[in-house]
Every structure is written in C-alpha cells, then in structure tokens.
Amino acid sequence: MEEKKIHIDLNHKNSKQLNENAYTDFAIDMNWIMRSLYAGPAARASLNIGGTPDQIMAFFTALQREKRYMDSYVKHGLDNAHTMASKYELDNSIRKFEYETGLKWPFKN
C-alpha cells in the first residue's frame, strides 16, 4: 500500500496568494487525512505541517474535534447532548483555526 505524502502550509494569514487552487488542495488533503483516521492502515498519509506553533495547535485541535464530533454523531445521533457538546467544541476550534491561519475549515457540519 502506497503512503500519500501531504504537505500543508498553514501560514497563509495576510497572504494574497490564497486562491481557489490553494483551497481545493487543502480540502483534498484534509479529506485524505480524515479518511485515514477511519480507514487505519488502508489509507496511510505522511504529514508535513508548516506554520506557527499556534497555527499547528489550532489545526490539530480542530482536526481532533472534527473526529470526535463525527464519532459522537454516529454513536448517539444528531439530537443527543453529547453530540451537541461536541459540535459546540468543534465550532470554537474552527473559529480559532480560521483566525490563526486565515484559511476556511473545509468541512461543513
């Protein structure tokens, strides 16, 4: 099984180089990362994340909370208190990610 190499540069804040291609590439990479979290060894990825420590922390926090929300949704359903709490935490982490990086979070919940 081939390992996908993913490089994500989070340091786009105040950059004029953000265009549709940059967002498309970011969304494709994020899709692969999320699939690898659920598929295990069947979808391996080698990550290289660039950015400030705050940007990297915001990225991994949002990614972790995205997975936690999806797990809660599958286990408890949409109207469950655990799922709603996970959604609230996810929304907060997405706001922080978007503030720190200037990038839009590629998943809509």
Secondary structure, 3 states (H helix, E strand, C coil): CCCEEEEEECCCCCCCCCCHHHHHHHHHHHHHHHHHHHHHHHHCEEEEEECCHHHHHHHHHHHHHHHHHHHHHHHHCCCCHHHHHHHHHHHHHHHHHHHHHCCCCCCCC
